[in-house]
Amino acid sequence: MRYCALCAYALILAVCTIAPSLASDDPAITAIVDRDRIALDEYIVLKLSVEGTREEPAPVEVPNFTIRSRGSSSQISIVNGAMSAKIEYTYLLYPQKTGVFTIGPFSLKHRGRSIRSNTISVTVTQTEQQPAQGAEIFVTALIDNDHPFLHQHIVCTFQFWRSVQVANANLTDQPSFEGFVSEDLGKPVEYQKVVNGRSYTVTEIKKALFPVTAGVLEITPFTLQCDVVVSKGGRRRGLLQDPFFNDPFFGFTETAPKTLRTAPIQVTVRSLPLDGRPADFKNLVGTYSLSASLSKPSVAVGESTTLTLTLSGTGNIKNLPGIEMPPVDNLKMYDDKPSFEQKTIHGKIGGTLTVKKALVPLAAGNIRIPPVVLHYFDPDEGTYKQMATEPLQLTVAPAAAEQTAVVAAPRPAASVKQDIAVLGRDIMPIHTAPEALRRPAFRLRAMSAAILFCLPIALFAVLLLARRLRAASPDDARATRARKAFDAFKTELRALKPNPRQDASQFYQRASKTFRDFIGDKLGIPGAAMTARELHSVLREAGADDTVAAEASRLLESFDTAIFGSVSHDPAAMKQAYASLERMGRLLDRTLKKPRRREAAP
Amino acid sequence: MICPLRRSGVLLLLLLVSFPASVPAQTPSNGTDVMLLFTEANSAYRDGRYHDAACLYQRIIDAGYATGDLYYNLGNTFFKNGAVGSAILNYRKALMLTPRHEDAQSNLGLALEQTVDTIQCQDTARILTNVCFWYPLLNADEMCAVFLAANALFWILCAVKYWFNTDFLTITRSVILCMAIVFGASLGVKLYAVHIAPDGIVIAREIMVRAGTSVNDTVLFKLHEGTSFVWKEETEGWVKIELCDGKKGWVQKETVGRVVLS
């Protein structure tokens, strides 16, 4: 236990002493707000996060806002062995007037240098709506523009106001937004608001809407269901008056279900004006900017450079299929897939559309890439506008000179690796060689396959039959007997293997019989009654040399002596006799390859 | 009631009877004429007259020159003409004849990327294809050749046993027997897939899969061009299909193509 406490203490000490030193390598200060669009009677929660240092930021001052500090919190985290320390300072900013304001940058002094935070733009509007006098719980839905142009971005805001405790709030029915393309505009937010001296908790959901049909459209009501928590019989609970005990779990309160519905909203969508409508207008409505850049302003013939066209702004940019460019002489263009990054800018949906085109010059010289022109409709001004990129110059060197230069130049120490850019996709070409008409060399018909399947089986059957027939003839019977003699001898020998409890006389009898049968089988003669003397002459006649014949004769004689004489039970002698028999069997099997002729048999 | 043994015998007989279908009738047409047609088809393709090229390639195939390259070229003409379903159908036929045709595999992949329907297939077929790696690499003829060679070798080794009976030969014989069984089974599966339950491809842009063989029957689901299915049976201009996720239904025959060689 004491050891564990010491370890914990050491760990805490290490964290406290090492963390600041480790973290101080790359300090940073970041500002974030909970909302970037508020009414005059609301407030913004500003959080300043300081990472990598324990220094405090300079006093926060934001023009046009009253600031209240809400304290700070610190956090130390160790992720994959890397330690980081973060201190978060929270402030409430109360606006003093309407308008668009920039919050920040906030600064921090660290080792003599000043570190600055990001800036945030916020919009303060007039108080939008006052709740009905005395209402404890209600919902509202409103739009920021009820006379938009076709494809113009509008915002529909749903708010759920309550000054009493509620449970199980659920938005059961949302409008279908028929005639609009709708998208969620950020996550639902919750904040406090004081109206007529009553404090409300407000939950707000915003939807970005793009009308796609001109005329009068209706946004159907939002429907919300919830349970309102009310005290049982209004009795006093004394010390238990704390809101914690308002949970129905404690039985002091009960819930009353309630269904709330917003009023339908009429939107009159105006068509885009026909006057001044450009021929290449692609229903792009909003506020945009367009820029172009080249990855390499000078290349050799056949090399590629990437032209990047960046369109950013707010509006229905997502629906733009791409940005087209007029053809340029001596320049091949390959389109890459456009990428789109969606962002919320000043409470509206927008983003950045990036279109990349690989340009491959076909001839040397200076190529002028003309401005890329795009038309859009500005709904604030109600006019069509044109935006164009700056013209670009591409310097193209001759291919041969480039190659010579590359050959002459020393090879760089390490080449820069790049992913292969897929410039286009197409099918492989047709095969036009006459070989395309050549049928496969190998083709089987069912009949030939069946024949080829059955043929080896039939041949094997014929072979088997022939062997059976041959085995039936006397000469072949002897040959078979001779061929199988050694196998039979080995089988007998395995059965004969001596053991200490075996009767000696019986062992020698069986050994003698096995040996005689083997000689008989091998030479195609009856061997059961063969004597040692006869064996010698038979073996000599069969081609065995005198030494082998004499040794075999002696072995058989020793068996006979053991059978008919008075031999004591000697396991060692039996073992030796067994080994001799085995060795002699192998020797004779090699020596006597062919059986004796039939006429030689008695 | 048919006993399982008898049923498998019937199936084997069906396979053997249907096997000749994989060998089309040999060249009824003059070779020079075919060569001229082929050159003309290639020119039409190069000139962008894809419909003419398709007709000419089809004529050559109908003349008995059903080669993998011709089906491949025919697939290309359909692809260029925007008929992705027919392109997939012909690439599949090309791969049926020449399974290791790299260009056909590549173009088939590109065509499949342009199909609309996504079907969650069971992994069993994919796992089996990965384990039995030879299955997609060999066509039915080649698989049959390997099976026959293994069969012949096995019986030869059985015969050799009477002269040289060694352990090595016994092991070799067992290995060859296993090989013959595996390739025989693979051949059976391939012939079944080719002749008894072939694949089909949707060649119309969008088709309704219905609960029965009438246009008044309930629409079960829709399929789009290029989607593959198993061709179960056909009757009176309607085809019963089954998707790899188990969905079944009936479609009109003219809207789909069967992956079998003409």
Chai-1 contact restraints between the chains, C-beta under 6 A:
chainA,res_idxA,chainB,res_idxB,connection_type,confidence,min_distance_angstrom,max_distance_angstrom,comment,restraint_id
A,I427,B,N76,contact,1.0,0.0,6.0,A-B,restraint_1
A,I427,B,F79,contact,1.0,0.0,6.0,A-B,restraint_2
A,I427,B,N107,contact,1.0,0.0,6.0,A-B,restraint_3
A,I427,B,L110,contact,1.0,0.0,6.0,A-B,restraint_4
A,M428,B,D103,contact,1.0,0.0,6.0,A-B,restraint_5
A,M428,B,S106,contact,1.0,0.0,6.0,A-B,restraint_6
A,M428,B,N107,contact,1.0,0.0,6.0,A-B,restraint_7
A,I430,B,Y45,contact,1.0,0.0,6.0,A-B,restraint_8
A,I430,B,N73,contact,1.0,0.0,6.0,A-B,restraint_9
A,I430,B,N76,contact,1.0,0.0,6.0,A-B,restraint_10
A,H431,B,D69,contact,1.0,0.0,6.0,A-B,restraint_11
A,T432,B,N42,contact,1.0,0.0,6.0,A-B,restraint_12
A,A436,B,D69,contact,1.0,0.0,6.0,A-B,restraint_13
A,L437,B,Y65,contact,1.0,0.0,6.0,A-B,restraint_14
A,F442,B,D141,contact,1.0,0.0,6.0,A-B,restraint_15
A,R443,B,V23,contact,1.0,0.0,6.0,A-B,restraint_16
A,R443,B,D141,contact,1.0,0.0,6.0,A-B,restraint_17
A,L444,B,D141,contact,1.0,0.0,6.0,A-B,restraint_18
A,L444,B,C144,contact,1.0,0.0,6.0,A-B,restraint_19
A,R445,B,P20,contact,1.0,0.0,6.0,A-B,restraint_20
A,R445,B,V23,contact,1.0,0.0,6.0,A-B,restraint_21
A,A446,B,L16,contact,1.0,0.0,6.0,A-B,restraint_22
A,A446,B,F19,contact,1.0,0.0,6.0,A-B,restraint_23
A,A446,B,P20,contact,1.0,0.0,6.0,A-B,restraint_24
A,A449,B,C144,contact,1.0,0.0,6.0,A-B,restraint_25
A,L452,B,L148,contact,1.0,0.0,6.0,A-B,restraint_26
A,F453,B,L148,contact,1.0,0.0,6.0,A-B,restraint_27
A,F453,B,N151,contact,1.0,0.0,6.0,A-B,restraint_28
A,P456,B,A152,contact,1.0,0.0,6.0,A-B,restraint_29
A,P456,B,W155,contact,1.0,0.0,6.0,A-B,restraint_30
A,I457,B,W155,contact,1.0,0.0,6.0,A-B,restraint_31
A,F460,B,W155,contact,1.0,0.0,6.0,A-B,restraint_32
A,F460,B,C158,contact,1.0,0.0,6.0,A-B,restraint_33
A,F460,B,A159,contact,1.0,0.0,6.0,A-B,restraint_34
A,L463,B,A159,contact,1.0,0.0,6.0,A-B,restraint_35
